[in-house]
């Protein structure tokens, strides 16, 4: 089995997507079909041994659609060129639509004004009658409508042809049948008066209705297409972050080359103000780098030799060189782009409702339209006479075909998903799929792993206690750093780093020894100094007990056999962790800390960040079990962990959130990944998911209500009670506005403050 994403040509509405899904799903060898109207793509999982792209195209070509393979980014610039080409094609299509609108809309507005003038003169005496005879005006309207139906509205007629040939009806089919019916009826009674006499048809013609409906529908399609392009701006912004070239040193010579020619191991020179072309590790120099466009962090990050850098970020100051470690599709930015694209093309479970309705919508509307016409001719004739009933029957049928719009239903979910996931990417919140986004909105419990999530995950010196009146804490730290400078142990490096921050210089030592599991020792100024773990008899020391209860690791400093001080090391709480926990609690969420630490140490750490419920002394392999226990209580659980050690728990949770650094493989794991491991983004992700789902529900509500109310109104449901009949012209306006309103509502998410 292979999975491939295709661009779909010729897909304009939700019923189109339903047709493509239905026809491809019946093909033997296809396991899964996911057609997305908003992105105009189809993601297929199929047996590539028995099926080819050409064979798939043969299935849907006869319905007026075609598939084009979307290439995965093979080089860094592949996303740029592919997306640029795709956008250029979209802009060309949009420009072609605009040209049609520029002709059709002025004509439609002129005819609409003349219609309103004529109607107004019938009801208000102060409005004079049109200065042109209706016969002459009718001929003028017939000429205009002929052009509008057969030239400007040709795609709608094509929808009828495809319906006749294949039985597949789309939105274009409805508009085509409605406008063509009105036009042909009007043309026949105008050009062949004997038919009019035979039918006892009224004098009214519907050339004006045909013109205005086509004009307004084309305007709606153009506005919808333009709005849909705006939903994908997040991807475009990410793509535009990529540098176009790189200054590389090869064989001692500096040359500027296109970024797609950069290879792993290349030495790259970066000057102030430049974008980094690829990922790598600094080998010389230092800088302050703006990573906000990738991680969402607004403060520039200081970088030195040995630090990792991310392609697409901006060098704010200082020049440096780095060795390329990831190029092309392997870079963080390329992976983020790919992940966001895939997520935007995915479907939320809530969309299944709209998909099912859209799949049967057009056939049902056709049946309703025909039944409406027949009811007017039969029942209506008994009360109004044949002539009036025929007129109302035609108007009702045309109105239903025009006002019925599955597009609003089809766009309700995907447009909000595209904007919501794009918004998250701008904040460094990478959402893997729409399902995760939907589930996140309904969670009630947030479980945090401690190390690397609430805490930094790096040991730091937290306490220095002198047990000798002649020893200051500063001198103890310098003494310890002098010896630990020779050790490679993580705790030793933490002590050396603490001394470096206080600008303490290590002294000279001799006879250095490292004893595994115990500590280190050396001679300093003829004094034997040991730095070691406490032995069992020393654990009763009050100072030592207090530090260990706080979950800290303690080492003793011993000089010539006499203990002169203690140094405690521990994990430190991430900045803003307390604020993040408080933000979640204000949202009504239960926050729990899950850790393998002993209970007193876990409670001490939890208290620092405001967490009341602690599950401690849990082995990594048992964390998933604890998540299941919470779920068994009826809780909807989010698990936030480092994305690697907590993988089973992340998978078990309703939504797994991986805390990741910009270059961590955790980007490829969990339902949601927070770049730079910023704990504040958990609350932001929940805010985003709730806002997105709120917009989706609003979209679906109005899309359903629009059709539930609009179709009966167009059919003439109010006529028996109040004599009100909805002119198909207003049906066209309503149809045009429905899709645009749904997309516009989704675009509001772009301004949402997280």
C-alpha positions, 0 to 999 in steps of 0.5 A: 500500500502507498499513500499519495496526495493529489491536487484535484482539478475541476472540484468546485463544491461539496457535492463534487468532493462527495462524487470523487470520494464515492467513485474512487472508494468503489475502485478495487485496490483503494483502501482509503479516500480523503477528499478535501474541498478547502485544499482541493486535494485528495489523499489516497491509500491504495495498492500501487502494484495494481493501480496507477495515477493514470488508472485513477484518473480514468475513473474520475475523468468522465465526471469532469475531474482530474488528479495531479500528483503533489510531490513531497519536498525532496529538497529544501526549495521543493516546497517553495517551487511546488507551492509557488506553482500551485499558488500561481495556478490558483491566481490564474484561475482566480483572475479568470473568474474575476474577468467573468465577474467584471463582465457579468456583475455590472450586467446583473446589477443593471438588470437587477435595478431595472427589475426593482424599478419595474416592481417599485412602479407597480406598488408605489405611484411616486415611482414612474414606469420604465421609459422603455416598452416591456416588449423592447426590454424583453428582447434586450434581456433575451440577448443578454441572457443568451450570452450569460447562459451559453458563454458566461455560464458555460460551466453550469451547462457543463454540469448538466452534460456531466449529469446526463452522461454519468448521473453525477450531479454537482452544484453546477448542475443545480445552477445549470438546470435552474437557469437553463429552464428559466431561459428556455421557457422564456425564449419559447414563449417569446419566440413562439407566441402559439406555445404561450397561447396553448399553455395560457402562460402569463406574460412574464419571462425570466430572462432577467432572473437568469442574468441576475442569478448567474451574475450573483452566483459567479460573484459568490464563487469568486469571493469564495475562491479568494477567501479560500486562498487566504485560509492557506496563508500560514503555509505560505508564510512558513514557505517564505521563511526559507532562504534562497541561497547560502554562502558556503566555504569549499576548498578554502573558497567562499562561494554563494550557491542556491540553497538546494545545492547545500550538502551535509557537512558544508561549512556555511557563513552567516552574516548579520541580518541574514536568514539561515539556509539550513539546520546545523551546529555553530563551529565558530563565532556567536550570535543572537538569533530570532527564532520566532517565525519557527518556534513562536518565541519573541525573544532572540536566542543567544547562540555559541559554538556547539549550539544547534541552529534552525534554517529559516531563522534570522541572524540578528547580530554577530557573524558565525560559521556552522556546519550543515547537519540537515538539508532539504526535506530533513530540515526542521522547517521543511518537516514543519511545513510538511506536517502543517500541510498534512494536518490542514488536509485532514478531517475532523470527526465532526466533518463526517456529518457534513460529508454525509449530507453533501453526498446525498444533497444534490439528488434530494434537491433535484427531487424537491425542485421537481416535486415543487413544480408539480405541486404548484401545477396540480394543487396551485391550479385549483386555487390560482389557475393554470397560468399563475401556477405555472409561473410560480412553479417555474419560479419555485423550481428555479429558486430551489435549484439556485438557493440550495448550496452544499458548499457552505456545508462542505467548507464549514469544517475544513476552512476552520481547520486550515486557519486554526492549524495555521494559526497554531503553527505561527505560535509554535504549536504543531498539530498533527491532524484535525482529530487531535484538534477536535479532541483537545477542545473537550478535554478536562484533565491535563497530566504533566510529566515532571522532568523536561516538561514542568522542569528544564530537565537539566541539573543545576546548583540550587543550594550551597551550605557551608558547615565550616565557619571559615568557608564561604559558600563562594569558596566552596563552589570554587573548590568544588569546580576546581576538581569537577572541571576534570570530570565529565559527569553531568552533575560535575558539569552543572557545578562547573557551570555554576562557578562560571556564571559567578566568574570563579576561576578553577585552580590547580590540582594534582592526583585527580581520581574519579571513583565510579558511583562514589565521587572524585578526589584531588590534592589542592594546596597539599589538602586532600579534597573529596567530593562524594555522595553521602554515606548511610551514616551521614543521611541523618544530618538535618541539612542533608535530610531537608535537601533530599526531601525536596528531591535534590541530589546532594554531594559532600565536600570533604577536606582532609577527612572533615566535611566542610560543606554541602552542594545540592543540585536539582532540576529547576522549574521552567520559567512561567510554569506556575503561570501556565498551570494557573491559566489551565486551572482558570479554564476549569481543567484539572492539572496533575503531575505524573513522575517517577520521583518519590512522593515528598520530592514530587509534592515539593516540586508540584507546590512550586507551580501550583499543582495539587494532585500528584501521582508519584513513584511511577516507572515510565512503563507504568505511566500509560497505565495511570492514564488509563485509570484516569480515563476509566474515571470518565476523564478526557485526558491530555498528556504532556511529556517529552515525546520520547520517554513518555511515548506510551503515555502520550499514545494512551492519552486522548491527546498527546502533547510532546514538549520538543526543542526545535530540532528534536525528533519529537516533532514527528511524534504525538498529536501535538508538538510544542516547539521549544517545550514552552509549557505556556503553549499547552493553554494556548493550544487548548484555547485555539482548539476550543475557538476552532471548534466553536467556529466549526459549530457556528459554520455548520449551524448556519449552513444547515439553517440556511438550507432548512429555511432557504429551500422552503422559502424558495419553494413558496412555503410562505405564499399560502399564508402571506402571499410572499414568494421569494424571487430566484434573484434573492435566492442567488444572492443568498447562495452567493453569501452562504459560502462566503459567510462560512469562509469569512467566519473561519478567517476570524480565527486568524485574529484570535489572540491565544 
